[in-house]
Amino acid sequence: MSYRLGVDVGGTNTDAVIVSPDGSVVAKVKRPVTDDVVTSIRIAVREVLSASGRSASDITHAMLGTTQVTNAIIERRNLNRVGVVRIGAPATLAIPPLTSWPDDLRRAVDQESLVVRGGFEFDGREIAALDLHAVADFVDRVRADISVLAVSSVFSPVNADHELAVLDLVGTRWPDLPVSLSSEIGSIGLLERENATVLNAAVTNVARRAASAFRDAVEQAGVHAELFLTQNDGTLMTLDYAMRYPILTVACGLTNSMRGAAYLSGVTEAVVIDVGGTSTDVGVIRNGFPRESSMAVEVGGVRTNFRMPDLISLGLGGGSLVKGDPSSVSVGPRSLGHRLVLEGRSFGGGTLTFTDVANAVGAARIGTHRPEVDTDLAQRAYARGIAMVEESIDRIKTSAQDVPLVAVGGGSALLPDRLEGVTQVRRPEHYDVANAIGAAIAKVSGRTDRVYALEGRQREDVLAEAQTLAEAEAVRAGADPDRLEVVQVEEIPLAYMPGNATRVRVVVVGPLAAPKPTLG
Amino acid sequence: MRTINHDDLAALTIGATVLGTGGGGDPYIGRLMAEAAVAAHGPITMLAVDELPQEGLVIPAAMIGAPTVIVEKIPNGSEMRKALAALERLLDRKTVAIMSIEAGGLNSIVPLALAAELGLPLVDADSMGRAFPEVQMTSFTIHGVSATPMVLVDDKGNSVTIETINNKWTEALARVATVQMGGSALAAPYPVTTAQVRQAAIRGTMSLAIEIGHIVGTPGQGADERIRRLLERMRGAVLFRGKIRDVLRRTTGGFTRGTATMEGHGPDSGSILRVEFQNENLLAVRDGRPVAMVPDLISVLDQETIRPITTESLTYGQRVVVVTTPCHEVWRTPRGLEIAGPRYFGYEFDYVPFQEGGVA
């Protein structure tokens, strides 16, 4: 039997689900996150297993979505000391690595940096020959002070040879020094890609601890499964792969919830709304995957350019404070958060929240008490909150047509059945653990994002080459090579450039390869 | 005379994006370079045109190239210094001030790094009053000032001196050299005298950009109040308030052209505004009638934050205020319209200046 275990570690709860071979949810649990995280994973895994009635040996795959890496960056905790090598001199010297970083984060990463000769032009010519001696001297000098190396190179998304040469050098001379390469992490935009690469290097230890805690927790429950982490685009990484690219997990919680929503509702094109206690996230699924943002995304105050779901976050949730009188009512962004169940009027407390006005207008039935609320105030406050939701839905849509909406998250019960711009509000079963389900059902992806000179080449050849690279990446990440599917092909011609220089992005996804049969 | 400090650089970045009218390149890299130079060498002195010495050489500096290359291959940092030194050698004169060739986009702020580094004053002026896509589209060209000798320097230290028979040739040859240099380069074009600056430059545009940035960036003030102050300062008008219903883009001749269609609300309920762009916003058409067109400025702002939205980030659903500002009068002359009027950008009609209630 091939059952899947999905675990999501969020800010408040650790959720776990078990999904059967036919894709149905067999069991689910929700437990408060413990300080060490691992204890709550262990408890959740053990309880969900026992609730499922399955034996531990039925679980063949276990997937974890976790915010541990994100939190380490935001809180500047347990970060590795990073040596930064940028290949690109004499270009790029005008803006040294980590220039725009917040001081406290730069101190926490405590980097030594070097800019060496090398790198490529957009058309593949060398800016300069790579100065490997300078790299060797640098690593020699700083080896005792750093625990990981981050390497970026100009136009490495077009040609990664110089980054790979540094990887070879380090692998030969300092085999125990982990290396993060920018060409494997980000796309065009040197500073943003370099920032992402340094962050990736800085969370090496945090990611190792999170992975080994997950492995221990699963094994202690008697489960011997293949283990995966989920990444921002809603697909899976093997633990080995995740150890090399831990930064790709930074927004996985939001993505998992959107993927889970798509899966549970059976729609692949929809707007998804995830309503929590303090905030609401609104995103779009297309082809069953979250639409990606095209804007620069800040992580912990640092500008990066990696793949993140395109989301609108609202300061509106079940615990949002309602203030003012009927003539000028405000809802949020301050919230009772998890204290809703102690202080909210619907739970016998004295504080007026969005949950209370939703109850008062008859839109929801949540809590233990019937709150006393002025009818006019309740109606206006509820209408205000719903107007915020409707505007966000309208902003995130890509066309004027009405779209289906899938509502998940604990607070989604507060939404009405009809919303403007929406054909239908769907509330799938198990909406409260959509994120853990999103982890459990995740597929594997591979992608390319490079600039090609199309002149003198057949466009089809270029696209085929890009697709081959993306497929190889997907297979490396654990996909079944026979069941890959191209989900995105994008060609963006570069303005002011001759030779038809074009940026090509290809994304392929596939289901996990079946566990390998053992011979003999 | 005034000084430009770190806060002014952040404001200039925002103001330059408003004056960039949707294009002009992301000023982010220029801002980082200028901030580093100000941190190392102290604040920049900015002189009004009238405060320039009677005699002397003024050198504009600009970055030329493809936006995608500019965000990937950051400059070396010495290019502008080298270009300026080469021009000084060629002309056998010393520079008295640095200038921005365009007040919109990346090139508004790029020369500030050079001014800070060399301790030279910046002129409170530019030669476009906005952003334009080509080197010859300047008030200098209109006044018959040559763009050359112009020096281009790349990150590797190569330099090219260009001397051409007119400024359109400068654009053509500079583009070819830039591609060979790897798609981006720093340029010192239009070496001008202070007298030519007094005659031909568009005055006060750098302080305008900084003030716009401070108005847009002031938190705590309502959107309507900030728009009112912005328009008062720019002598502009609101064209339309509405929501983007559709954005279409297509690539022709190496440029991205496109159209954003907006549905009105509030006083504009029931109306449709179409904004056409090629790098920059070129034309605004309300219910089938043109209401504003290049070379007047057309800027699309986010209704809540008042932040300018560039043409590449226009998307469905954005709540926007479209504003227009009259271009400098030099663009409304026959020569100005020949260089940057609607016909230059492929439209089959003559320029009509913006008027309240629609044009023509």
Chai-1 contact restraints between the chains, C-beta under 6 A:
chainA,res_idxA,chainB,res_idxB,connection_type,confidence,min_distance_angstrom,max_distance_angstrom,comment,restraint_id
A,P90,B,N76,contact,1.0,0.0,6.0,A-B,restraint_1
A,P90,B,D155,contact,1.0,0.0,6.0,A-B,restraint_2
A,P90,B,K156,contact,1.0,0.0,6.0,A-B,restraint_3
A,A91,B,K73,contact,1.0,0.0,6.0,A-B,restraint_4
A,A91,B,N76,contact,1.0,0.0,6.0,A-B,restraint_5
A,A91,B,D155,contact,1.0,0.0,6.0,A-B,restraint_6
A,T92,B,I74,contact,1.0,0.0,6.0,A-B,restraint_7
A,L93,B,N76,contact,1.0,0.0,6.0,A-B,restraint_8
A,L93,B,G77,contact,1.0,0.0,6.0,A-B,restraint_9
A,A94,B,M33,contact,1.0,0.0,6.0,A-B,restraint_10
A,A94,B,I74,contact,1.0,0.0,6.0,A-B,restraint_11
A,A94,B,P75,contact,1.0,0.0,6.0,A-B,restraint_12
A,A94,B,G77,contact,1.0,0.0,6.0,A-B,restraint_13
A,I95,B,L32,contact,1.0,0.0,6.0,A-B,restraint_14
A,I95,B,I74,contact,1.0,0.0,6.0,A-B,restraint_15
A,T99,B,L32,contact,1.0,0.0,6.0,A-B,restraint_16
A,E121,B,G182,contact,1.0,0.0,6.0,A-B,restraint_17
A,F122,B,V69,contact,1.0,0.0,6.0,A-B,restraint_18
A,F122,B,G183,contact,1.0,0.0,6.0,A-B,restraint_19
A,V154,B,K73,contact,1.0,0.0,6.0,A-B,restraint_20
A,F155,B,E72,contact,1.0,0.0,6.0,A-B,restraint_21
A,I188,B,T68,contact,1.0,0.0,6.0,A-B,restraint_22
A,I188,B,E72,contact,1.0,0.0,6.0,A-B,restraint_23
A,G189,B,V71,contact,1.0,0.0,6.0,A-B,restraint_24
A,L190,B,E72,contact,1.0,0.0,6.0,A-B,restraint_25
A,D394,B,G317,contact,1.0,0.0,6.0,A-B,restraint_26
A,R395,B,G317,contact,1.0,0.0,6.0,A-B,restraint_27
A,K397,B,G317,contact,1.0,0.0,6.0,A-B,restraint_28
A,T398,B,Y316,contact,1.0,0.0,6.0,A-B,restraint_29
A,A400,B,R245,contact,1.0,0.0,6.0,A-B,restraint_30
A,P493,B,T251,contact,1.0,0.0,6.0,A-B,restraint_31
A,L494,B,A66,contact,1.0,0.0,6.0,A-B,restraint_32
A,L494,B,T68,contact,1.0,0.0,6.0,A-B,restraint_33
A,A495,B,A66,contact,1.0,0.0,6.0,A-B,restraint_34
A,A495,B,G254,contact,1.0,0.0,6.0,A-B,restraint_35
A,A495,B,F255,contact,1.0,0.0,6.0,A-B,restraint_36
A,A495,B,T256,contact,1.0,0.0,6.0,A-B,restraint_37
A,Y496,B,A66,contact,1.0,0.0,6.0,A-B,restraint_38
A,M497,B,A66,contact,1.0,0.0,6.0,A-B,restraint_39
A,P498,B,V179,contact,1.0,0.0,6.0,A-B,restraint_40
